[in-house]
């Protein structure tokens, strides 16, 4: 039996979720009206129910995120919401808080959110043994680490392959809380990582005056799908529950085409849902919102990943400025630009800037507001007016389910049998007095022609068979009516006969891999505490939100490294790094200051508030180049 491989798309709302399904998604993930890690992407239970019905028509799944940490006064409310979601047919929940594993739940499938520290084989195996059917892996893992996890457990593995990257270990960023009490773990991230910072060394010297030093590029692993499948991943996730519909349709369509190319003729893997999509546009990832692309660490650390100029979208590279003429620019490849496009460039002050095209006259690109640019300035298009208009149309991506029709006669009339690509059947018939057609010309071609008109239904006719004993006269209105009725019936049958996997969580007591949990495990309620204690944990620190000590806390741990971005990494850039930086390094934005601590063996960077008392170990000592003192 072939293993199913899935494209999982974000759904900000019902409309975008349906668009994602039409564009080829095998599943969508969306928020309910509370407890989701994107407080600006909520949906009513009624809208989620409509999403479920539409997705199930194509044998696609709907996952609902309940991935915030919970407080004690929210536990019962959360439990009731889960029952509502189960009752409307949701396929799975994506959770962070282990309190949910302690609740009296319906038999609904549970997935572990990437917010749940899913970075090593022991932890992932523990979650599977506790009853979770799928784990969303941490973004910073490389292929070898993914493979190691896959070999340790047969839990389903999901991996982000497209979209914005969280610079911190997911679930372990507390900058937002520390700067204004907006908790990322409660759905209200203030995105402090996208702000401009100064970088100051240990002598007080400003190394970089004003740059987005924690902002990183967006993820694109579209070329890595076969490698990830080989490593054990079966669900490819697109980030973006706050993005617009062009982003969702374009990225979903692009990955759908990539994955279909791999699956064609494959003997081990197959698509996870039904139907096929017809596109009226050519998807291209660089025409979506992006800050430039990186494969992050999937192929280990090998390139700079910062997007320091700006946290805004760069978009698609067009070409360099060749000449300034009148109030416009002569740009390489200008012919692919359109009136109304948005341009991105770095101005003469070294700042990210932009302009909108007013008109292209001959070969001169004339913006609404002229800004002086140096010859050689690289121009990007971060808003493609024509492309956006094309993708926004409902018919830009149309999904159809293959169906075979068989039209035959009965003793007192005629019958139409419809069998879809998954074997579901619908039958309709009508009674009529049979009369021979006055013309000798066969009626069969005309019957076939009208049976093939599926219009706005979710079906496309792949095969039509008409069997008649004589050349009977048939009103076309009757043929159209029976086709319409049988296809409507088939829609209902597909939704009704959809098989939802169910799984009842049973309380376990197998040991958790560690016995002491610090605040990064985000334990914020009595039920999560009970869960860990039952699994052998002896010490449990409160979640950051419940015990923050202003000015002294570690607010982020990350694989991203400012030293590496500066070419000053003693591990990977030793031969070219030159003089060492004088530590401690400090990031400053307005009144907010943070100290940077570098842990070179695990290749991680920590960010601490300014009053934290830290011990700094020389990087050469950490890496064993000089004896420890």
N, C-alpha and C positions, 0 to 999 in steps of 0.2 A: 504493500500500500504506500502510495506517495505521501510525503510529508508536505503539509500546507505552509506556504510562505506568504506573509501579509504585508501590505502597505497600510500603515495606520496614520490617519490624517487628523489634524485639529479641527474642532468645530466651535467657533465662538458662539454661534446660535444655530437655530434650526435651518435657516436658509443656507448658511455656509456649510453646514453638515450635509445637506442634501446635494449641494454643489460638489462636495468632496466625493461623495458616493458616485455621482454622475461622472466625475473625472477619473474614476477607477480605483478609489480606496476600497480596501477589503474590510476596513473597520474605521470608526471615528471615535475620538475621545472628547468629552465635553463636561462642563460643570453643571451641577444642579443649582439651586438657588442659594446654597450655603455650603461651607466647608471645602471649597475648592481653592487651590493656590493661585488663582487669578480672579480677584474679587470683581474685576470689570468684565468678566466673561461668564455670567450666570444665566441660568435658564430655568423656567418653570417646569414642574413635573409634567405638565400637559405637553409642553414642547418636546421634552425628552421622549415622551410616549409617542409623539408623531415621528420623531427621529428613528425610534426603534422600529416602528411599522415600516417606514420607508427603507431602512437599511436591510431589514429581514427579507424584504421582497427580493433583494439581490443576494441573499445569504451572506450579507455583510453584518458585522457586529457593532454594538454600541457599548463603549465603556464609559462609566461616569467616574470622574475624579472626586474623591473625598480625601484629599491629600494635605490638609492642614493638620497642625497639632491641635488637640482638643483640650478644653478645660473641663473641670468636673461638672460644671453646671450645663454643659452642652452634650453630655454623653447620651442622655435619654432622647434628646432631640435628634441626635445623629442616628441612633438606632431606629427610630420611627421613620426617618427619611430613607434608610436602607430598605425597610420593608416596602415602602412606597415604590422605590426603584425596582425592587424584585417583582412586585405585582404588575408593573407595566412592561416587564420583559427585558430589562437591561441585562446584557450578557455578563458583565463583570464590573467590579469596583476597583479603582486604583487607589491604594491607601498608603499613608505614611505612619499614622499613629497605631501602635500595637494594641491600644485599648479596644479597637474594633474586633481584634481576635479574641477578646474576652467576652464580647457581647453575645446575647442570645440572638442568633442571626438566622434568617431563612437560608436555604441551600444555594446561595449565590457565590459565584466564582470570585476569588480575591486575587488581585495582582499587587505586588509590592512596588510602590512608586520609587522612582530614582531618588526621591528625598529620603529614602530609608537606608542610606549608607551601603548601597549594594556594590562593593568594590573588591570583595575577595570571596574565594570558593567556600570557605567555612561558613561565612554569614549567609550566603545565598543558599547553601544546602540546608542550613538551619531553617530558613524561611519556608523552603519547600517541604521539609519534614513537619513543619507546623501547620501545613495545609494550603499554602499558597500555590496556585497553579502557574503563575508567571512572575518573573522578576524583571523590572526595568533597570538595566545596568547603568552604572555611573558612566558619564560621558568620557571621563579621562582615561578609561581603560584602553590598553592596546590589544592587538589581535591575540598575542600569546596569553594574556590574562583572561580574555574572553574564552579562549580555547580551554584553559585550565579550569575555569568555572563550569563550562559545558561538560567536561570529562568527569567532574566531581558529582554532578547531579543531572537528572533528566528533566528538570523544571524547564518550562518554556522561557526563552530569553528574548527580551525586547531591547532595541538599541536605537538611540537617536542617530539619524543620518542626514538631517537637513534642518537649518534654521539657526536661531540665536543660541549662543553658548553662555551658560552661567560661569563666570570666571572662578567662582568658589566651588568646592565640593558641594553638590546639591544638598540642600537641607542644613548646611553648616555655614551659612552667611548671616551674620548678625549686625552688619554695618547699618542696615536700615533701622533696626531697633535702637541701636546706640546713638543714632543721629536724630531721632525724632519719634521713637516708640512706634514705628510702623514695621510690623514683623513680616518678613518674607515667608516665614513658616505659618503665618496666619493669612496669607493671601494678599499682603499689602506692601510688596517690595517697592522701595523708593528709587531703586537702581542707582545707588551711590557709585557703583563701579563705572558708570558712564559719565561721571563728572570730570572736569579738568582738575589736575593736581600739579603742584610743584614737587620736584624731587630734590631733597636737601641731604647732603652727606653729613658725616659725623663731625666735621669742622664747622658746620653751619653754612657751607657754600651751597648755593643753588645750582644744581647740575642741569635741571630742566625747569624752565620757568612756568609753562602753562600747556599741559598736554594731558590727553585722556589716558593716563598711564595704566589703568585697570580695564580699559575697554579692549575687547578682543574681537577678532574676525568672526564671521558666521561659519557654520559647519556645512560641509558638502562631502558626503561619503558615497555619492552616487556611483563612482567608479569602483567602490569597494564592496558592492553587494555580493558578488560571488565569494570573495574572501571571508566576509562576515557569515555567510551561509555555511561555508566550510568550517568556520570556527564554532558554529552552533546557534547562531541567531536566526530566529524564524519570524520576527516582527520588526519592520523598519519604520521608525517613528519620525514624523515631521513635527518640529516645534512650531508653535504659532497660534495659540488660542486668542491672541490679541491682534493678529494680523488681518489684513483685508481679504476680500474674496479673490482678487487677482492672484495674490500670493498663494492662497490655498489651492486654487485650481491649477495654477501653473506648476507649482512644486509637486503636487500629487500626480499630475499628468506626466511630468518629466520622469519621475521615479517609476510610474506605472510602465512607461515604455521601456525604461532600462531593465526593469525586472522581467517583463514579458519576453524581452530578447533573450535573457538568460534561461527562462523557463521553457522556451519553445523547444520541443523535442527532448526535454530533460526527463530522464527515467526515474529520478529520485524525488523531485520536488514539483509542486503544482500550485497554481493560484488558489487563494483561500476563499474566494467568493465566485459568484456567477455573473454571466453577462460579459459583454465587451463594449468598449467605449470608442466612439467615433469623434474625432477631433476636427474642429474647423480652425485650428491655430497650431503653430509649431511651438511646443513648450521649450523654454530656455531658462535655466535657473538664474542666470545673471541678469535677467530682466525682472526678477522679483526683488523685493527689498533685501539688500545685503550690504555688509560692511567690508566686502572682500571675503574670499573664502579660504578655509583651512581644513585639513583633515584631522586637526587637533593632535591627539597622541595615538591614534589608531595604528599608525606605523612608527610609533615611538617618537621621541623628541628629535626633530630634524630641521625645523625652520621656525622663523619668528612668526608669532601668531597675533601680535598686538595690532589694534586699530587705533593708533594714538591720535591721528589727525582729528577724528570726529566719530561720535557714536551714531551718526546719521548714515543713511543708506548711500553707498557709493554707486552701486548699480553696475551697469555694463560699460566696459572700456570701449571708447570710440576711437581716439587717436590724439595726436599732439597738435597744438596750435602752430600753424606754419607761418601765419602772417596776420597782422592787425590791419583792417581796412575799413575806412569810414567809421561807423559805430558798430562794427561787428568783427567776427573772427573767421579766418579761413582755417578749417580744421580737416585733418586727415579723415577720410571716410565720411565726410559730411553728408553724403548722399543717403545714408541710412537714417539720418535724423528727420524729424517731422516738426511742423509748427506745433507749439504747445508743449514740447518735451522739456523736462527739467534737466539741467546740466549740473555736474559736480566737478569741482576742481580745487586745488590748493592755491590760494592767491599769493601775491607778492610778499605778504607779511608772514607767509608760512601757515596761514589759517585755512581750515576747510571753509569753502564758500560755494555759492551756486548762483544760477540764473535760469530764467525760463526763456525759451526761444519764442520770439514774437513772429518772425518770418525768416525764411531762407530765400534770399534773392540772388539769382545766379549761383555762385559758389560761396556767398557770404552768409554766415550764420549771425543774424541780428537778434540780440536779446532784448527783453523788455527794458532792462536796466543795464547799460553798458558798464563793465568793470575792466580796468586795465589788467592785461595778463602778459606775462613774459612769453616770448617765443619758446616753444618746446614744452609749455605747460600741458600736462596730461588731462584730457577731458573724458569724463564718464557721463553716462546718461542714467540718472536715477529715477526718472519718471518718463515712461514711453507712452505718450498720449494715444497713438494708434493701437498699440498692443493692448493697453488697458481697456480701451473701448471694445476691442474684439473679444477679449477674454471675459469681460463682464456680461456679454450676451448669454442668454440661457442656452442657446444652441451651440455654444463654443465647445462643449463637451457633452455628448449625448450617450447614455448607456442603454443598451438593449440586451434582452435575453432571447436567445435563439429558440424558435418554436417550429414544430412540424404540424401541418394541418392535413387532415384527411376528410374529404367531403364525400359522403355516400348517401344512398337512398334507403329508406325504410319502407315498411309495408304501406304506410299511410302518409309518407312525406319524405323529409330529408334530414340528415344529421351531419354535424361537424364535430370532429374529434381533434383536440389540440393536445400535443405532447411537448413539453418544454425540454430544454437541454439537461435538466436534472431529473427527468422522468415523471414529473407531475402531469396529471391528466385532467382535462375538463371536457365535458360533452354537452352539446345543446342540439335540440332538434325542433322541427316545426312540422305541423300537419298541413297538408294542402292537397287539392285535387290535381293529379298529374296530367299535364297536357303536353303534347308534342309541339316542339317549336315549328313555326310556319316556315322558317328558312331551313334549307338543307345544311347550312354552315354550322359546324360544331359549336355548341354553347360552352364547351369546356374552357377554351382560352379566356373567354370573358369572365367566367366564374373565378378562374385562377387570378386574373388581373385584379379583381375586386377583393378577393380573400387576402391578397398580398398587401393591401392598404392598411397598415397598422397604425398610421398617424402618430398621435401623441401617447399611445400606449407604451409600456416598457418592453414591448416585444418586437422582434424582427423575424420575418418568416424565412426560414432556411430551406424549407421543402414543402411543396403542395402536391397532394394526390387527390384526383377527382375520379370517382368510379360511378358511372351511370349505366343503366341497362339500355336506355334509349336517349335520344336527343331531346330531353325534356325542356320545356319552356320554364324559365325561372326569373321572376322579377329581381332586378338588381337590388332593390330596396330590401328584399328578404335575405339575399346573400350578405349584404352589409350588416343587417340586423343580427343575424346569427353569428357572424364574425365578431361583432362588438360584444355580444352577450357571452360568447365562449371565452374571450380574452379577459373580460371583467371577472368572470368566474375563476379563471386561472390565477389572476392577481390574488383573490381571496384565498384560494387554495394554497398558494405559495406561502403567504403570511401565516395561515393557520397551521400548516404542516412544518413550519420552520422548527428545527430541533435546537433548543437551547441547552447547552451543557450546564449541569448543576453540580454543586459540591458542598457538602455540609461540613463546616469546620468542627473538628473534635479537639477538645483540649488535650494538649500533650505536655510532657515534662522532660523531654530530652534536653541535655545541657546546652546553654548558650555558649558560644566560643570564648567569651571573656566573662569574668565575674564582677568586674568593676566598670560602671558606666559613667562617663563624665557628661557634661551638659550637652555635648554634641550629639547625644542620642535622643535629645528633645523629649524627655519624659515629663509630661505636663499635667498628668492626672492619675488618680488612684488605680484605675483599671490597667493602664499601661504598666504602672509599677507592679501590680499583681502579676501581670503576664511575665515580666522579666524575673520576678522572684520565684515563680513556679518553675522557671527554667534554670534555676541555680545561681542567679546573679545575687551577690551579697551586698554590694554598695551601688546606690543609684543617686546620682546628682540630679538636681532639678534642672529643667529646661532653662536656657538663657533668659527667656522672657520672664521667668519667675524669680530670678536671683541676680539680675544684672548689677554689677558693681561699677557705677559710672567712672570712666576714665582709665580703668585698669584691665579691661577684658580683651581676650583674643576674639576678634570679630570675623576672621576669615582664615581658612586653610585652603590652599590651592596648589595645583601642579604648575600653574602659570608662574613665570619667574621674571621679575624686572631685570635682574642681573643678566639673564640669558638674552633678553630683548636688547640690552645695551652692549652685548658682545663681551660681557665680563664674567662669564661662567667658568669657574675653575675646573669643572668636570668635562665640559664639552668644547670649550673654546680656549683651553689653557695656552695653546701655542700662539694665539693671536690676541689674547685679552689685554696685554700690556699691564700697566700698573693696576693694582687692586683698588677698589673703591674703599673709601674710609667709612666704616660703619660706626654707629647704626645709621641706616638710611631712613629718611622720614618722608612720608607723603603729607602734603598740606593742601587743604581746600578751605579757604576762608578761615574760620576759627578752628576747624577740625584738623587734628594732626594724628598720624598713625606711624608707629614704628614697624619696620619690616625685619623679620627674622628668617634666615635661610637655613633650611635643613637639607644639606646637600646629599646625604646618603639616600633618603627616600625621594629626593628631588622635589621638595615641596617648599612653599613659601607661606609664612604666617604673617597676618596683619594684626597688630595690637594697638589698643588705644594709647595715647601719649604718656599717661602716667604709670603704665605697666613697668614693673621692675623685672628686667630681663637679663639673662646671662648670654653673652654672645661668644660662640666658639669659632675660631678662625676656620675658614673653608678648607685650607690645606690640612689642618688637623682632623677635620671631619672626614676628609677623603683619604687620610693616611699618608699624605705626602711628607708630613713632618711628624716627629714623635709628639704625643700629647704631653703637656706639661704636668 
